[in-house]
Amino acid sequence: MKNVLCKTRDFMLILILSPALFLFAQSEYTIFTDDVLHKIDNKIYGHFLEHIYNSVNGGLWGDLIWNRSLERFISSSGSWHIEDDEVIQTSPGENVRLLFGDTEWRDYEFTLQACKDGGAEGFLIIFRADGENFYWCNLGGWGNTQHAIEKGVPGTRWGVFGNAISGSIATGQWYDIKVRCDGNHFQIWLNNAIIFDFTDSSAHMTGQVGIGTWATQSRYRNFHVAAIPSGDTLFQGLPNIMEEEATLHNWTKIGNSKIYRSSQALNSQSSIKIVNTDATESGVQQRSINLNQQSYSGSFWAKGTTPGVLKIQLRGGASVVAEQIYDSPTNNWQEYEFDLISSVETRNGALQITFDDTGTVYLDQISMMGQDAIDNDGFRPDLFNAIKDLRPPVIRWPGGYFAEYYRWKDSIGPQHERRAYPLEAWNDQDVNSFGTDEFITLCRRLGAEPIIVINIGHRLFSVPQAEYIEEAQHWLEYCNGPATSEWGAVRAANGHAESYNVKYWEISNEIWLTRDAHTYVEFLKAFVPALKQIDPSIKIIACGSGGFDQDWNRVILANCADMIDYISTHHYEDIENYKTGVRTFDNFLRTLGHTISSSSNPDMKIYMSEWNVWSGLDWRTGLYTGGMLNVFEKNGAAFEIGAPALFLRHSIATGWNNALINFNNSSWFPASNYVVMKFWYDHFAPKFVRNSGQNTNLNVVSTLSEDLQTLYIKVINTAASAIPVRFEIRGFFQPQSVRVDQIAPPRLSTANTMANPNALKIERGEAQIDGQFVGMTVPVYGAVIVTVSQDPNSGLGMKDVNTIQDYRLYSNYPNPFNPRTVMRYDVPRAGHVTVRIVDLLGRQVKVLVDDHQTYGSYFATWDGTNENGAAVSSSVYVCELKAASHTLAQKISLLR
C-alpha cells in the first residue's frame, strides 16, 4: 500500500488512514474518469461590476474626491433659488414642492412656463392646495411616460383622479402651461392644447398654486394668476424664496462665509456659490482622504469676483502638507490644475480650497488622484489587485438597477464635460467618471470579456421607445464600429482608435419587476434586430426570471428563443438556506436546461448574472458559494456564465452586506464568498466527469484538467460533523500523488473583517492513496479540494508536509505557458513578501506580490504582461521571491 499525506492544520495530530479506518462510517464515491459528461466554461467564474455603494465612484476608480461635481446636498424639500427671472429647482429628490399664493383663492387661471433641465420625469403643477388637500397635474410622470391629474385628501396618499394619458416632457424645451379652476370644473392646457377637462363632485374649492418636481431638475418663469371671472391679477412675478444656505454631502465649510447651491454649473445641474463678507479665509474642505507619501494631481474649476487669491491645500490634522496658490478668479469658468506632494501618511487627510478676502466664488468639478492610481490607469491599486487576483473571465456592467437610468453618452470624453447620473442611489450620486472607455480598459487589463447591459428606457415604458433604440445602436457602434463610423470616430477622438469588439450585450435588467414577459418580448423584437444592424456578430442576452419563475422563462423561450443566445437569471438566497438553497437552485437549473433543449434554440445557454445570499459575510456564505459553484460546474452543459453580486462595497454602506470585496478609504478584506470563489477557480478544470455517491451533507463534483493529468474533487460539507470519505477512481486515471487544500473554520460564524482579514484561510489537509482509492476525512463545515495527479513527481504531496518549515518557491504550472501561469510559494512566518518577474538580465518586468503575508501557502498568477499591461515576447524569464533574508528563483518559459 502506498501512503501519501498532505499537510493538516497547525499543531493537529497527523493520522495515517489505514484500510480498516476506511470501513468505519465512511461515504463512498466513485469517479468515472473515462466518462466526461461535458465541458465547463470558465465564464461561470465571471463577475458583475455595478455602480452601487461606492463600488466604483469612491472605490475602484481612483479619484479621491467624493461628490466632486457638487451635486449632492442635504435637503428634504429640494433646492429652490431664483436666477434672473427664473425659479430653479436643482435637487434630484422626489416630491419636491414650492407653494405660493393664498389658501382662500377660489376660481382662477394659473399660467406659467416650465423647462426640464434633467432627470427622470417632468413637472408637477399644483393648484387648489391647502395642506393635505390639493391637486397637481403630473406632466411626464411615471418615468416620463404619462400625464395625469392626481388628487390629495387628508389621511391617505394622493392618487390619480380620472384617466392618465400618454405623454412625455423633453429636456431643454420650454412649455406653456395653463390651469383653469372654475368651481368644480377644471381644465389644463399644455402648449395651447387642452389635455384635461374634468369635473369633481367633491372638489377642493379653494387653495394656493405651486410648482414641483419628482426626480427631476426644472426651471419655471412667467407666473401669473388671474381671478375668474373678473380677470383681476392675484399674483404676478416670482415667488418669494428665501435663499437658504446649502449643506453639502462630504464637504464642510471653512470660515464665516455662506454657501449656496447654484445652477451656474460647469456641467450637470449644480455648482456651489461661496459668499464671503469678511476679509478672512473661507472655503470648503473634504476630510477622510487617505494620504501616502506620493504626489497628488488634479484640478478644480472656479469663477467669481474677489480681490483675494485662491489656495488649495493638502492637510494632515492641523498641519499643511502641501499647498498651491493662484491669482484671483475671473468671471468665466477656469480650470486650476495642481500637483501636491505629500510627505506624510494619514488615513484622515483633508483637501481645502479657500480664498482670503471678500467676494463671491463659484466652485465645481473638484478632482484629485494619487500617483499610484494615475500609474494604474486610474484604478485604486489595492482594489484593482483584489479583482485581478480573482482572474475574472467576464465582467458585466454597469448594472443592475443602475443601468435603467444610465445614459452612456454622459460618461465619455473629458472628465469635466461628463454629466452626473440623474438620481441619488445607494449613498451616492455617481459623477460618471468611470464610463465605457474606463470599463473596457479595466477588462483589457484583467483579460476579461466585457458584458454591457443597455438601457431600454424607464421601467414603466410599456412599448419600445425610438430614442432608446437609437441610443443603444450608438453605444454598440461606439464600441465595435470602425474609426470611420459616426460613433467609432467619437471613440477614436477620445483616444481609442481600435474597436473594442464587445461581444455580449444584455437587453436591460430585471424587467420582470414592472413589466410582464409578453411586453418584454416586444422590446426584444424591437431592440435585437436594431442592434444586429450595427453588428450582426454580437451575442444577445435576454432577461430571464428572478427567483424561480419558470413561467417567465417559458414565455421568453416560446416567443423569441431564436433571437437570443443567453437567458439571464437572478437569485438571492437567505443565508439560513446555505445548504437547502443550493439544492433548490440545482433543480431550477436542470428544469430550465430542459426547457431550453426543447425550444427552437437548444444551443442557448444560461447566464446567472446575479446570485448570492441576500446578506451576511460569515462562513455560511462561503459554504453557499462553494455549493453554487459546484452546481454551476455540474450543469455546465447548459450553464455558461455566472456573476455574483455585490462585487465591491464601501464599509459606510447601509444595506446589502454581501459583497466579495469590502473596503474603506485605505484597505480591504475578502469576504467568505471571495475566498471560496478564488479557491475554486484556482483549481478550475474544464472536463466534468461523472461521479456516483450519496451523502445529503456532501456536495461533490469532479473535474479533469485539459491534459488529463490532474483530477480535482471539490467537496462542500454542510454537516456539523466530520465525514470520512473514500473515492474510488475508475477508468484510465492512475493516481500517483495527492494533495488536500481546505477551508474549515471552527464555527459557522467565522468571518473575515477589516481587523482580521485572514480569519478564513486555506490550509493543508490529509489524504491517502491506496491503489485506485483516495481516502480522507472531510472536516466539519469544510470546503475541500482534493487534487490528484498521475505524475508521481508533481509535488502535490509525496511526503508529510504538515508544517511549512521555510520559504519555498515551486515550479510554475503550466510551463511553458501561454497566456497565464501560476506560481505557488510557501511562507513560514508573517512578514513582507515580494514576488516579481524579471528577465534574464535581471530587469524587472512585473511585480506580482508586494505585501505583508502571514503563514501559509499562496499562489501568484502572471499573465505574460509587463507593468503597463503590454504583452511581453516569448522568452525565458525568472520568477523571484524575496522575503526577509531569502531570495528564491524559478525559471519560467513563455511561448506565444
N, C-alpha and C positions, 0 to 999 in steps of 0.2 A: 504494500500500500504506500502511496506517495502522499505525504503530509506537506501542505503548503499553507503557511499562515500569513495573514496581513495584520497590520497594527490595530490595536484596540485603543480605548480611551486611556488617558494618562492614569497611571497607578492602578489600572484594573488588572485583575488576575487573568493571565492567559490560559485558556482551556484548550487542550488538544482534543478535538472531537473524534472519539473512537467510533467504529461501526456500531457498537452496542448503543451508544448515545443517540445515533440516528434513529433508532427504533422507538424512542420514547417520545410520545405525544408530539410528533412532528407532522408537518404538512408536506405532501408530496406533489411536485410539479414536474411535468415532462415537457421538454423543449425540443421541437422537431426542426432541426436546423436545415433539413432538406426542403422544408415547406415554407417558402417565402410567400406570404399572403398578399402583400402589396408593398409598394414603395411609399415612404413617408417623405413629405416635402418639408424642408427645414423652415418654411414660412409659417408653420404652426407656432414657431417661437417669435412671431412678429410682435410689434408694439404699436401703441396709439398715443400720439402726442397731441393733446387738446390744450387749448389756452384756458386753463382753469386753475384757480387757487395759486396764481403766480408761477405756474409751471414754466412759462416762457418769459413773460414780461415780469421782471423781478426775480427771475430764476435762471434758466438755461441761457437766455440772452444776456450778455454781459454788461449791458447798461446798468449802472449802479443807482440811477436816479429813478425813484418811484414818482408816479403822477407827473411825469416830465412835461406833458403837454398842458398841465394845469387845467384839466377838465373836471376833476373830482373835487366837489365841495361838500361840506357837511351842512345840509339844509333839508328841512322837511316840507317846505312849501315852495319849492322851485327857486329860481333866481331871476327876479324881475328887475329890470332897470330901464331907464329912458336914455336914448341917444338920439340927438336931433329931434325929429318929430315922430319917433317910433318907440313903442313899448316892446321890449325884447325879453324873451324867456330862454335861457341857455342851459337849464338843467335837463338831463335825460330822464328825470324821475317820472313816476306815474302820478295821475290825479293831482296835477298842479293847477291851481285856480287863482284868479285875481278878480274880485268883485268890486263894483263901484256903483254909485247912484243911491237912490232912496228905496227902502223896502216898501214904501207906500205908493210907489209908482204903479199905475194900473194899466192903462191902454197906451201903447207907444210903438213906434218904429225905431229899431236899433240898426244902424248901418255902420259898416267898418270895412277895412281891407286887411287881409292876412296873407302872410308869406311863410312857407315852411323852409327852415334852414337845414334841417337834417333830422334823422331819427326814424322811428318805425311807423308812425301814424300821421295824423293831420291836426285838425283844430277842434277845440271844444268852445262852442259859442253858447253862453249861458244867459237865460232870461227867466223872468218871474221867480227870482231867487230870494228866499227868506229863510235862513237857517237850513233845516233839512228838507224844506220844500223848495224844489227848483225843477227847471227843465234845462237840458242842454241839447244842442244839435251837434252830434258827434260826426264830424266830417273826416272821412278817411280812417275810421276806427277799425278794430278787428284786423290788425295787420295791414292797414291801408287797403282794405277790400270793400268796405261798405260805408254808407251814410245812414244815420238813424237818429230819431228823437229818443232821448232817454229821460225818464221822469223819476224824481226823488221824492219820497214821502217819509215821515218820521217812523223810526222803528225797524226799517228794513233797507237793504241795499237797493239803490236805483236800478232800473231795468228798462229795456226797450219798450216804448209806447208806440203801438201801431206796427207797421211793417218797415223793415230795413230795405234799402235799395243798393245796388252795386255802385261803387264809386271809389275813387282814389284821389289823393292830393299830390301833385308833383312838387318836387323840391325846386326852390328858386323862382317860383311863379307867384305873382300877386293875384289874389282872388277878391272879387267884390261880393260882400255878404250882406243880406238884409233879413231881419226878423221882424214880423208884424204880429203884435198881440192885441186882439180886439175882443174883449170879453172872453168867451171860451173858444174863440176861433183863432187859429194860429197859422201863419204862412212863413215859409223860408225860401229865399232866393239865393242861388249860387251863380255868379256871373250872369245876372239878369234872367236866369231861367228858374222858374219855380220848381222846387224839388219836393216840398212837403206842404200840404194843405189839409188841416185836420181840425176837428173839434174834440173837446174833452168835457164830458158831462160832469166831472168832478175836478174841474180845473183849479190850479193855483191862480188867484185873481190879482195878486199884487206881487211886486218884488223887484230887486235890483237886476242889472245886467252884469255880464262879466265875460272873461276870456280864460282859456286854459289849454293845457296840453297833456298828452299821455305818451310818455317815452319819446318825446319829440321836442325839438327846439324850433321856435317860431317867433315871428315879429308881427306887430299889429300897428295900424295907423288910421287916421281919418275917422275917429269915433264921432258919432252923432246920434243922439236920442231925441226924438220929437214926439210930443203928445198927440194922441188921436182923440177927437177929430180936429183940434184947433191948429195943429202944426207948430205950436209953441216949442221952442228949444228947451229941453230938460237938461241936456248935457252936450258939450262940445269941447274938443281939445284932447288933453291927455289925462288919464287918471293920476291922482296924487300918489306917487310912490316914494316912500322914504328909502333912499339908498342905504342899504344895510351893509355893515362890514361883513366880509366873507371869511369863512374859516375853511382852510384847505385841508384835504387829506394829505398826510405825510409831510407837510410843511408847517413851520411855525414862524411867527412874526418876530422881528428884531426891532427894538426901539419903540418910539411912540407914534409911528406912522399909522395910517389906516389903510387897510387892504380891501379892494373891491373886485368883484368879478366883472370882467369886461368882455363884450363881444368883438372888440377890436383885436381879433386873434390873427396870428401869423398863419395858422391853419386851423382846422376843426372849428370848435364853437367858442372857446374861451381863452382868454389870457388873464393876467391879473394887473390891476392898477394900484400902485403904491403911492399914496399921497402923504407927503411929509411937510408939516407946517413948522417944524423946528430944525434948526441948523445942526442936527445931530445925526449920528449914523442910524440908518433904518434900512430894512430889507427883509429877506426871508432866509430860513435855513432848513436843511434836512439833516436829521440825525440818523443813527444806527447804520452808518456806512462802514463796511469792513475795509480798513486800510492796511496795506502791506508796504514794504519798503520797495517802491517802484514808482514809475511815473503814471500820472492820470491825465488823460487828454479828453477834451470835449469842447462844448460851446454852449452859449445861451444867446437868446435874441432879446433885444431891448430897443425901446424908443422912449422919448419923453422930453421934458424940459426941466433942467436943473443945472445950476452952476457947479454942482458937486461932481466928483469923479465916481465912476463905477469901480467896484472892487469885488473880486472873488477870492475866497479863502478856503483852504482845507484846514480843519481844526481837529485837534485831539484833546478833548476836555477843554480847559481854558487856554490852551496853547495854540498859537498859529503854527501850522506845519508848513504851509506854503501859501503864497498869495500872488495875485496879478492885478494890476491897476490899469484902468482905461480912462480915456477922455470922457467928457460929458456926452450923453446920448444926443442923437438928433431926433427930428420929428418923424423920421421914417425908420421902419424896422431894419435893424442891422445885426449881423451875426458877430459875436465876440468869442473868438477861439481862445483856448487856454491849454497850457501844458504845465501841470503842477507835479512836483516830485515830493513824495512822502518819505521822510526818514524815520518814521515810527510805524509800529504795528498796533492797531487797536480795532476791536470789533464795534466800537461806538464812536467812530469818527463823524465829522459833520462837514457839510458844504454850505457856505454862506455867500449870498450875493447882496451887496449893500451899496448905498450912496450916502454921502455925508453932508448934504445940505438940503435946503427946502426945495420943493418942486414935486413933480409927478413923473413917475417912471412906470412903464409897462414892461412886463416880462413874459416870455413864452419860450417853449421848446428848450428846456434845460437838460443837457445830456452829458454824461461822463462815463468813461470806460477805462479800466486799468490796462496797463501794457500787456499783462498776461492774457487778457481776453482779446485785445487787439491782435496779438500774435497768434491767436487761436480762431481766427475768422469771426471774432465777435462772441464766441461762446465762452461761458464761465468754465474754466478748465476742469475743476473737480466734478461738476455735474456732467460735463461732456464726457469725461473719462468714466464716470459711473455708467453712462449709457453705452459707451464704447465697449466696456467690459461685458455687456450683455450680448454684443455682436448682433444687433437686430437685423434680420434679413429683409424685413419690410417695415415701414412706418406709415401709419395712417395719420392724416392731418387735414384741416385744422380743428375739426370737431366731428361728432358731438353737437350738442346744442349750439356751441359757438358758431358752427357752420351756417346755422339758419339765418343769422343776421350778417354774416361775413361778406363784405364786398371786396373782392380780391384786388381791385384796382386802387383801393385806398392804401395798400401796403406794398407798393413797388415805387421805385425811384428814390430820389434824395430823401433822407430821413425827415428833414424839416418840412417837406411837402406832403407827407403822409397824414391822412385824416384818421382820427381815433375811431375805434369801434363804437357803434351808436348807443350801446347800453352799458350800464354798470352791472356786472355779474361776478359772483364768486370772489368778493373782496377786491375787485379791480375794475377799471375801465381800460381795456387794452389800447395802447397807442399805435399798434400796428408797426412797430419797429422790426418785427420778425415776420416777413412775408414770404412770398413764393420763392424768391431768389435765395433767401437765407435758409429756407426749408430744404431746397434742393442742394445747397452747399452742405448742409448737415448730412443729408442722405449720402452724398458722394463721399464725404469724409468717413462715414461709417460703413460704406459699402452696402447700403440698404436701398431697396427699391421703394420709391415714393408711391403712396396711395393718396389721392386727393378726393375729398368729399365736396361736392358742389352745392351751392345754394340754389334751390329751385323756387325760392320765394317764400314769403311768410307762411307758416304752418296753417293758417286759416284760408289761404287761397284754395278754392275748390276746383279751379281749372288752370292749366299751364299759362304762364304769362310770357309774352314775346320778349319782354325786357330781360327776363332771367335766362331764357334760352339763348339769346344773343350774348349775354354776359358769360355764360358757360362756354360758348363757342370761342369767344375771345380768349378766355383763360386757356383753353386747350391749344389754341394757336400760339399764344404766348409761350407755352411750354414746349410744344412739339413742332411748331411751324418753322420753316427756314427763315433766315435773317432777312430775306427779301419779301416775306409776307407782312401784312399790316402790323400784326401784333408781335411777330417774330422780330421785326425791326425795332419795336419798343424794347423788347428783351435785349437785343444787341446794343441799343443805346444805353441800356442800364449795365452794360459791361459783360454780357453773356452771349457771345455770337453763336456758339454751338447750341443746337436744340437740346432740350432736357430729355426728350423722349419718355415722358411719363406714361407708363403702360396702363395703370389701374385707375379707374375713375368711378367713384361711388355716387349714385344719384340720391343725394340728400341723406338725412339721418332720422331714424325713429319716426317715420311718417305715421305709424300706427297710433301715435299719441292723439292725433287730431283729425286724421282722415281715415276712411275705410280703404280696404285693399283694392276695390274696383276703381276708386278715384285715383289711387296711386298708379294703377295700370295705365290710366290715361296720361299721367305725367311721364311715365317711361316711354310710352309710344310717341310723345312729343319730343322728349329730350334726346333719347338714344339715336334716332336717325339724324337729328341735327348735329350731334357730336361726331357721328360716323362720317358726315360730310366733310368734316375738317380732318379727321384722321381715322380711316377705317380699321386700323390695326389695333386700336385700343381695346382693353378688356373692361367690360361693364359689370359693375357690382350693384345689385338691387337690394333695397331694404327688405330684409326678412322679418321674422317675428321678434317681439320682445317676450322674454319668458318662454313658455312652451306652447304658443299659439300656432298649432299646425294648420288651422283653418286659413289664417292669413297666408301662410306659405303655399297652400294648395291653390288659392286664388291667383297668386302671382305666377306660379308654375303653369297653371292651366291656361293663362291668358297671354303670357309673353315670355315663356321659357326660352324660345329661340333668339330673343333679343339680348339675353344676359349670360354672363359667364360665371358669376358667383352670386349666391344669395347670402346676405349678411345678417346674422342673428345676434341678439344681445341677451345676456342673462347675468343677473347678480343674485347671489345666494346669501341667506342668513348664515352667519358664521357658525351657529349651533349645528347647522346641517353639513359640516365639513366632511362627513362620511356619506350620509344618505344623498346629499345633493349631487355628488359625483355620479352615483348610480342612476339617479333620475335623469341627469343630463346625457348619460350614455344611451339610455333608452330613447331620449328625444333625438339624438343624432342618428341612431340607427333607423328610426321611423322616417326622419327627413331624408336620409340617404335612399331609402326605398322609394319615397315619393319622387325624388329626382330621377332614379333609374327607370321609373315607369313613365316619365314625362317625355315630351317631344325633344328634350335636350338632355339625354342621360349623361353627357360629359360635363355638365355644370358641376361646380364644386361649392362646398360650404365654407364660408368665411365667418368665424366667430369674432366679430370686430369689437366687441366689448364683453368682457367677462371678469368676474372677481367675486369676492364676498362684498356685501354692502359696506361693512365697516369692521375694522379690527385688524391689528398687526401681529397678534400673538401667534403661537405655533399652530393653532388650528387653521389659520390662513395658509401657512406653509403646507400642511397636510392636504388641504383642499387644492392648492396649486399643483402639487405633485400628482394627486389623483386625477385632476382635469387634464394635465399634460399626458398622462398615461392614456386617458380616454381619447385624446386627440390622435395620439400615435396609433391606438387600436383601430380608430375609424378612418385611418389615413387614405383608404381607397376613395372616400367621398369628401373628406375634410382636408383642406389645403392650407388655409391661412388662419392665424389666431392673433389676438391682441388684447391683453388685459388692460384694465383702467382702474384707477388712475395711474399715470406714469410717474409724474413728479408732483409734489405738493409741499408748499411752504408751511413751516411749523405754526404760523399765525392763523392758518385756515380754521374755519369754524365748523366744518362739516366734512362728511365723506372721507373718513380716515382709513383709507385702504391702499394708499399709493405704494409703489415699489420703491421709489426714491424719495426720501423725506429730508428736507434741508432747511437751514436758516441762512443768515447772511454770510456765514463763514465755513460751514461744514455740512455734512450729510450723513445719513445712515441708511443701510439697506434693510427694508422690511423682510419678513419671512418669505413673502412671495418672490421678492428679488433673489434671495439666497437660493431658494429651491429652483427657480427658473434658470438661473445661471448654472447651477449644479447639473440640472437635467440636460441643458443644451451643450454644456461642455462634454457630455457623454452621448452626443447625438450619433445615431447610425441610421442609414436610410432604409434598411431591409427589415420589414416587420415579419417575424417568424411566429408560427403557431405554437402556442403552449396550452397545456391542459393541467387542471388542478383546481381545487376549490377550497377557499377559506374566506368566509364573508368579511373577515377583518383585514385581509390582504388584497391589495390591488397590484397585479403583477403583469408586466409586459416584457418582451424580449426582442432584441433587435441585433442585426448583424452589420458590421462595417462593410463598406463597398468592396474591400478586398477579401472579405470573408474570413479574415484572420482574428477578428475580435468580436466577442459576444457580450452584449450588455443586458443585464437583467435588472430592471428598475422596480423597486418594491416600496409600497406605502403600507405601513401597519397602523391602523386606527384603533388597535386594542390597547387596553391598559396593562397588558402583559406581554412578555417576550414570547416569540413563536419560533421554535426550531423548524427549519425548512430543509428539505433535500431536493435538489434539482437534478433530474436525470436528463443528460444531454444526448439526444439521439441524432443519427444522421452522420454526415461526413465530418462534423466538427470534433476534433480531438483535444480536449482541454489539457493544457500543459502548465499554465500558471494562472493564478487568481489574485484579485485584489478587491477589497471591500472598502468603500467610502460611504460614510453615513452621517446624517444629522439626527441626533437623538437627545434632545434636551431633557432635563429631569422632570419637567412638568409642561402641560399644555399652555400655561400662562406665560411661559418664557417668551420674551420678545427682545429684539434689538431696540435700542434707544439712542438718542444723541449722546447720553452719558456713557452708555455701554453698547457701542455699535457692533460688537462681536460676540454677543451672548449666544447667538446661533452660529455654529461653525461646523465645518466639515471635519470629521475625524476618521481615523482608520479603524475598520472593524476586522473581524477574523473569519476565515473560511478554510475549508479543507477539500482537496481533490482526492477522490477515490475512484480511479478509473474514469468512467463516464459520469460520475456523480460529483456534485459540488454540494457540500453541507455547510450550514451556518445557522446562526440564531438571529432573527430579526428583532432588534431591540424594541422596547416599549415606545409607542408613538414614533416609530422610526421612519425616516426617508432614506432608503438604502439603494446604492448602485453597486452591483457585483460585476466586475469586469473580468472576463475570462478570455485567455489568449491561447492560440495554437502554437505560439512561439515560446519555448521554454526560457529564452534569453530576453524576454520583453521587459524585464524589470518590474513586473507587476507585483511580485511578492514571492521570491524564491527563498526567503529566509524570514525569520522573525524580525519585523521592523516596528515593534510595539512603540518604541520611543525614537524620536529624532535626536541623534547624538551630535550632529554637526551640520553646517551648511552644506547643501548638495544641489548641484545643477544637473538635471538629467538631459539626455539627448532629446532633441525636439522630435515631434511627430506631427505630420509626416516629414520625412527627409530623404530625398529632395522634396520641395513643396512648390505649390502654386495654386491658389493665391495666398493661403494662410497656413501658418504652422503654430503649434502650441509648445511652449517650454514649461516644464514642471520643475519646481525647486522647493527645497525644504528649509525652514527657518527654525533653528533650535531654541532661540530666545528672542525676546522683544528687542527691537532696535530698528535703525533706519536701513532700508534695503533699496538698492538701485539695480535695476535690470535694464540693460541697453543693448542696442545692436551697433556694432562698429564694422568698418570694412577691414581688409587685411593689412592696411597701413595704420590702423588704429583710429581712423577718423570717425567721429560719431555720426551715425545715420539716424537713429531714433531712440528716444528714451521710452521704455515700456512701463517701468515702475520707478517711482521716486517717492517713497512713502515710509512711514513708521508702520511696521508689521509685527504682530505677535507670533507666538509659537504656532507652527502648523505647516501644512503643505499648500502651495499656491500654484496657480497657473498664469502664465503671461502669453498673450497672443500677438504675433506680428503678421501684418497683412501685406508685407512687401513694399511699404511706402516709407518715405522719409518724414522729417518733422513737418514739412509743408504739405503732406498728403499726396505728394507726387510718387508714382511708381518708380522703383529703382530697377536697375538692369539685372539680368541673370548673372550670378556670381556666387562665390563662396564668401560668406560673412561670418561674423563671430558674435554669439550671444554671451554677454559678460555680466556676471553677478558680482556686486560689491556690497559687503556688509561687514561692519566692524573692521577687523584687520584682514578679512578674507577677500580674495579675488578669484573667481572661478570662471571658466570659459568653455564653450562648446562651439565647434564649427557647424554651420548650417548652410545648406545649398538651396539657392533659389533658381528654378528653371522655368523661364517664361514659355 
